[in-house]
Structure formats: C-alpha cells, structure tokens
C-alpha cells in the first residue's frame, strides 16, 4: 500500500473514531506525517499509533492529535500557544488552522529538528522558542487558545492565567500515566470551567529548559 493510500485510510479511521471537524481532517491530510517520524518507523507513519522520537519523547497518536485539535475549536482568525513542540507534527497541523502559532520546546535538539521540518513545509505563521513551557509565553499573552502536549500533575494555573477571557486550553492532566485525562478549560472572567474528556497517555510536563551541551 502506498503512503497516500495509508493516509486516506488513516483519515477515514479518524473520522469513524470521532474526529468530525472537516477542517481538522483536511489539515491532518495535508501534513506529511512521514516527515516527522524516524526512519526506522517509516512503515508506521500512517498507523494510528504514537511513535518514539529523539530525547525520549514521542510523536502523538494521530487520533489524539485530531481529537485535541478539534476540542481546541480552531479558527483562522486566532492565535494559539502550543506547549511542547516535539517533532513539530502537531505544530504543523496547528499552522494550517490558526493565524499564528507560538510554540515552546524545552529540548533544543528537538526544536531545531522541528523548525527545519516546518520551514521545509513553509509554515511561516510560526514563532518558536526553547524555554520552560510551564511558564507559558507571558510576553505574548493573553492567548485565545492554548494546547499542552504533555501531561501536567494538576491544572497548570500559570498557563490558565494566560488565557484570554472566553479562551480555551486543552491539557492532559494526571500524575499517573495510567490515569491521565484530557481536560478542556474555558476561561470565564476570573473563573475556569473544566470538562474532563478522553483518557490519554502523554510524557510528563517538566519544568525548565534542557541546558545546551557544552
């Protein structure tokens, strides 16, 4: 089966599994996931599974990418903050759906690789930095949308505080890897409405940027 056929099969699988937003499905279809997958796993680029990447991180399962992006209620007029660039795959999907994407990665090596891929895909509506994602991006706040792609032990108050009024944050929460859930957090003035959604497994949200090797 060709990569194109595998991609079509994956998109149909995502639709059946609950990713019903046509804009999100189209964005996933436009992004070549094979660019973000290590050579050893190229035959699994369009399987609905998470895969290992460098720095002991993972590229998320396509279904989780689709569901979290859909929960984010994407809008071409809005900006979004992404915590955890990783391979850059989720970032590339967001670039298709938002006016501007701000993304933070704590591993310099991962960020450099992701930026190279995203530049190759001409994702020009992107600003990235290597920093502590738990602190958010206060200089650019508030954000109408925030997406966290690592699991926090508890609701990340610092990130929630950087939401615009009426803004939405999608974040996995759970100290135990077998008890993590996606939460949809909506800011309503000084209050935050939390909705528990799907059960997931993510790498932990870790404070601090990784020091550059000397």
N, C-alpha and C positions, 0 to 999 in steps of 0.2 A: 504494500500500500504506500502511495506517495505521501509526502508531508502535507500537501494540500488536501488530500483525502482524509488524512488523520485529523487535520484541523477542522474540517467540516463535521466529521464525526464527533469531535470534542464539543463544538459549539452546539450541536443537536443534543448532546448529553447534558450540557449545562442548562439548556432551555427546559429539558424534561425535569431537571433537578431543582428548578425554581428560579433561575436567572431569566426573568421575563422582560426586563428593560431592553428594548431593541438597541438603544444607543450603547449600552454596556456590551451587549453581544457583538455589535459591529466593531467596537473598539478592540475587544479581545481577538476578533477575527483579523483585524488589521495589523496587530502586533505579532511579529515573528518570534514566538517563544523559543525557537531553537537557538536564537542569538544569545539567550540568557542562560542556557543550560550547558554545563560542562560537556566536553567532547565524549566522555565515557558514557553519558546518558542521552546522547542524541536520539537514540531509538525510542526514548520515552518522552520526548519533548512535548508531544500532544496527548500523553496519557493524563488522566485526571488524578494526578498524584503529586505530592511535594517531592522535591529532589534536593540532594546536598549540593552546596556551592562552597567556595573557599571561606576561610575564617570561621569554620564550624557553624555556618549559617545554612539556611535553606531558601529555595525558591518555592513560594507557596503553591498549594494545590489550586489549579485553575478554578474549581468550584468556589473555593473560599475567596479568591480574588474577585470573582463575579458577584458573589453574594454581598461581600463587604462594600464593593464599589456601588452596587445597586442601593444598599442601605444609606450610602452617603448622599443620595439624591443629587447626582451630578448635574451641573448647569454650566454652560459655556461662558456665562457672564461672571462666574465666581472664581475666587482663588481658593486653593487648598494647600494645607500643610500636611506633608507626609513624614511620619517619624519612622525611620528605618528604610533607607533606600535599598539595601541588599543588592541583589543582582541588577536592579533597575527595571524589572519586568512590570511590577505594579505601577511604578512611576510612569512608564511608557503608556500604560492604559490610561492613567490619570491625565497625561498630556493630551490625549485625544478628546477628553471630556470637560476640561476646565480651561479657563482663560489663562491662568498661570499656576504653576506647581512649585511650591517651596518644599525641598526635601532635605532631610538631615540623616547622615550616617555616621556612626562612631568609628568605623573601621576605614582608615584612609585607603587601604588597598582595594577594598570593595567599592568605595566611592569612585576611585579613579577608573576602575574597570567599567562601572555602570555609566559614568559620564561619557566614556569613549563610545559605548554602545548607543547611548541616547543621542549623541552628536551624529553618529552614523545614520540614525533614523530621522535626523532633522527635527528633533524635539527641542525647538528653540524657545518655547514658553516655559522655561525651566530655570530655577535658581537653586543651587545645591551648596551645602557646606558640611564639613566634617566637624561635628560638635556633639555635645551631650544632648540627646534627644529628649530626655526627661525635663529639660529646661525650656523646651519649645523654641520659638523664634520671636522673643518679645519685641524686637525692633520692627517687625512686620505685622505684629498683632494689632487688632483682633482679626481672626480668620472666620469666614462663614462656614468653612468645612475643615475638619482635621481627621486624618486617618492614621491610626497607630498599627504598625505591623509587627509588634512584639507584645508579649503578654505582661501587663502590669500586675503587681501583687494586689493592688487596690486601686480605686478610682484615682487617676493622676490629676490631682487638683490644679497643679501648675498649668497643665495643658488645658483643662476645662476652663480655667480663668482666661485663657487666650481665645476662647470662642466669642464670636460676635453674638449680640442678642438675636435669638432665633436660629443661631448656628447649630450645626450637628457635628458630633465627634463619634467615630466608630472605633472601638478599642476592645481588644481581648483582655479579660481580667481573670486572674486565678493564680494563686501561689503554687498550686499543684498542677503538673502538666496533664493529669487525667481529669481535672476539674476546672477547665478554662471555658469561658463563655464569651461570645461577642456581645458587647453592650452598645446600644445606641443612646447617646447622651445628647439631649436637646436643651440648649440654654434658654431660659425664660426669665429675663431680667437677672436677678441675683440668685435665682433658683435653677436647679438642674433636674430635668426629668430623665430617669434611667429606665431603659427597656432591655430586658435580657432576651437575646435572640438565639443563635445557634451555638452548639458546643464545638470547640476547636482545640487544636494543639499548636502552639507557637513557641518559638525560642523566647527566653525572658527579656523584658525591657530592662536594660542595665544602665545605670548612670555613668557619666564620664565618657570622654572620647579615648580611644586607644592610642597611647603615645606612639609617635613615629619612631621606627627603629633607627638607631644611630649608625 
